[in-house]
Amino acid sequence: MPLEMNNEVFITCAVTGSGSTQDRSPNVPRSPKEIADSAIAAAKAGAAVVHCHVRDPETGVPSRDPKMFREVTDRIRDADVDVVLNLTAGMGGDIVFGPVEAPLPVGNGTDMAGATERVQHVAECRPEICTLDCGTMNFAEADYVMTNTPGMLRAMGGMMTELGVMPEIEAFDTGHLWFAKQLVEEGILKGPALVQLCMGVPWGAPDDLNTFMAMVNNVPRDWTFSAFSLGRHQMAYVAAAVLAGGNVRVGLEDNLWLGKGQLATNEQLVERARGIIEGMGARVIGPEDVRAKLSLEKRPPV
């Protein structure tokens, strides 16, 4: 894919994520109301898409509870602002192994679920988009493995397609893009597909620009991609993604800081990203333009 700047850019705000950030900033939303309110504020600031996880309201621990997803999506849909809903389907594939000399039985934090259970909230809430983590990888800390086998991905991807929900392929390395192309070739996912390039997540693709362009060059030319990096590199990747022809993702899932010693809110991160995009001479597009671009259908929940 040649380097060609994107002049019509949409912003995705990743509102809360599933990492252990809930005690590192008071701005990380926990309850369904807090998550929805933060997503609505991000949409008003210029995010065309909001990517939502849910958390236990008391502890902040990530959850897969369909009732909480339903409350979040209902609150967002009832708000006085339009936005494209993107729900995670990444939960339910977590293995935490025991010590290296006794890896089994698996440890606390393991959460393995079947394909139908992993997409239950998607089937009930019917967002326009949901995520599909397109591979297995050693993920960040200790002996935690994010597990997404080919069989599981084929099953989940087929369910998403059947539901009429567009999968956002989460690619943490080039092999994930390779398999995503295979899913489209097999007809499990429809093309042209939507991809999120996840840069700098240990231990996937590092966020240096050479690796980033290798990822970009593995995205088929007729697909739509977005990209992000973590922490202090988040805003640099706003510019990099636009310059490489893509769209951008910011939000508290990936970065807690607006500046040194200054904790961010989701809307502040969106505003900062919008300023960068517009400063580059590109236009930030809204949810209706995104739906037209990606052939999305806004539907009520079941």
N, C-alpha and C positions, 0 to 999 in steps of 0.2 A: 504494500500500500504506500503510495507516494505521500510525502509530507504536504498536507493541504489543510490550511486553517479552516475551522468550522466557524461560519458567520451567523449561524442560527442555533444557539446553545440552550439546552435545558439544564436546570440545576436539580439534583436530587439531594434531599436532606435526610441523612441517616440519623434518626431521632434519639435512639437510646442504646441499641445494640444488645449483645449478650455477654459482654466482657465484665470483669469485676471492677467497673468504674464507679459504681453507685455510691461508694464512700469517699471518693476522691474529689467530688465536686457536688455541691448542693444543687447545681443546675441540671444534673442528670435526672430526668423524670422517671418516676417509679410506678405510680398508680395509673390505671387506664385514663383517668381524667387528666393527670399531669402530662402523660404522653400525648394525648389528643390535643390538649391546649398548646403544647410545645410544637406539635406538627402544624396546627392552625397558624400559630405565630410565624413559623418558617414559611408557610405558604403565602402569608400576607407580605413577607419580606422578599418574595420572589422565587421560592422553590415551586417548580411545577409538579414535582413528584416527592412524596414522603415515604420513606422506607421504615417500617415499624416492626419492632419486637415488643414483647410485653414482659413485665417483671412482677414479682410478688410485691404488693404495695408496702408491706411491713419491712421486709428484709432487702428488697432490691434485687434478689436473686432471679436470674432469667427463668421464664416459665413458657410452657406450651399450652396453657389453659385456653381452650376455644372461647369460653365465656368472656375472658379479658380481651381477646382479639375482637370479639363482636362488640364489646363496649367501646373500644378504641375506634373501630371503623364507623360505628353508628354516630359517635360524637363528631367525628371528622365530617361525615356526610351531612350531618345536620347543621354544620357551621355556615357562616355567611361568607365563605370563600371556597372557590373550586380548587381541587387539587387531585392529582392522580395517585391512587392508593397502591402501594407496593408492600406486601407483607412477606416477612421472612418465612421460608420453609426449611431453614437450615438446622433447626433444633431436632433432636432425636437420633443423631448419629455420632454421639460422643462416647469414646472409650477412654477411661483412665486406668492404665495398667498398674499392677502392683510393683514391688521392687524388682530390680533387674534379675535377681536370682530366683524370684518367685512371682512372675508377672500375673499368674492366675491364682485365685480369683481376682477379677477386676475390682478397682477401688471405688471409693465414694466419688460422686460426680459423673459416673457412667450413666448414660441415658440413651438406650437403644430402643427404637420403635419401628414398627412396620411402615410400609409406604403409605397405606391408607390413613393410619393415625397421624403421620407426619404432614399430610395435606388436609386433614379434617377441617381445620379452621379456614383454609383457602376455599374448600367446597362450600362452607357455610356462609362466609363473608363475601365471596366473589369479588375480590379486588381486581383491578385491571391488570396488575402485574404481581408475580410472586417470585422469590429467588430460588435458584437451583444451583447449589454449590457443586460444581462439576468435577469433583475428584476427591481423593483421600490424601491427607497430608499430616505430618507432624505439626502441631499447632501451638506455637508460642511457649507454653510452659510445661515443665515436668514431663510426665509420660502420657500426656493427653494426645489422642489421635482423633482428628475429624474424619469420620468414616462415611464415604459415599461410594459404594461399590458400583460397577457397571450395571449389574442387575437392578439395584435399588434406583439408580438414576434413570434407567429405561422405564421402570414402573412409575416413578414419580413424574417424570417428564410426560409420559403418556396420559396420566391422570390430569395433569395441568392442561395439556392440549385438549383433552376431552371436555374439560370444564370451560374452555374458552378463555382461560387466564394465560397471559403471555409470560413465559418464564424469562426472568433476567438471569442469564448464565453468569455465575460468579466464578471468574477464572483467577486462580491464585498462582498459576504457572502455565507454561506453554502447552504442557500435556493436557491440561484441562480444556484448552481451546481445541486441541486435536480431537478429543473425545466429543466435544460439543458439535464439531463439524460432522462427526460420525452419526450423532443422534439426528441431525438434520438430514443427512444422506439416507438414513434408515426410515425417515418419515415420522419418527417419534416426536420431534420438534418441527415446527413449521419454520421455513426460511422466508425472507431474511430474518435473522435472529437478533436479539438484544443481549449485549454483553456488558458486564462490569469488570474492568481490569483492576484487580485488588493488589496494589503494590506495597511492598515493604512490610508485609505481614509475616512474622517469623513462623514457619520456615518455608515460605513460598518464594515468589519472585522478589528479589531485592529491588529497591526503588531508584536505582541509578538509571540514567537516561538511556544508556545502551540497552539494558534489559527491557525498559519500557518500550522502546521502539521495536525490539524483537517481539514483544507481546502485540503491539499495534500491527506489525507486519504479518502476524498470524490471524488477524481478524479479516474475514472475507470482505471485499470492498462494498458489497451491498448490505452488509450488516450495520447496525447502529451500536456504537460503543460509548461507554462512559468510563472514567477512571478516577482513582483516588489514591492517596497515600496517608500515612499516619502522622499524628503529632505535628511537629514544627514544619514538616514537609507538605502539610495539607494544602496550603494556599499556593505553594510553588507548583503543585500538581494541577491546580485549577488552570494556571497558564499553560502548563505542558500539555494537558489534555486538549484544550482548545486549539493550540498550535498544531497538534498532531491530527486534528480533524474530529475530535470527540466531544463529549459532553462531560459534566463535572458532578462530583459528589462531595459534599461536606457534611458536617454534623458531629454531634457529641459521641456517636458510636466510635469515631475514628480519632478525635482530637478534642481535648477539653479546654484548650487555651486560645485566647484571642491575641495575646501578647505576653511578654515575660511578666509573670506574677499576676496576670489578669485572666481570671476564669471566664469562659465564653458562655453564651446561650446559643441555642440553635439559630435563632433569628439573626443574631450578630454574625455568625459564621456565614449564613446565606447572604447577608448584606455585604460582607467583605468580598465574598466570591463574586457577587454581582458587580461590584465596583471594578474588580480585576477584569472580568469579561468585557464589560462596557468600555473600560479603559483601553482594551486591545482593539476596539472598533467593532466588536461583535454585538449581536442583539440577543437578549435573554428572552426566550419564548415561554409562553404559559401553557397551562394544562390542555386547553383545546387544541393548540398547535401540536402538542405531544401526542394526543390521541389521534389526530389526523396523520401525523408522521408514522406512527407505529401501528395504525389500524386497530386501535383499542376501542372497546365498548364499555361504557359506564353502565353498570347494572345494579339493581337492588340486591340485598342479601337474600338468601333462602329463608 
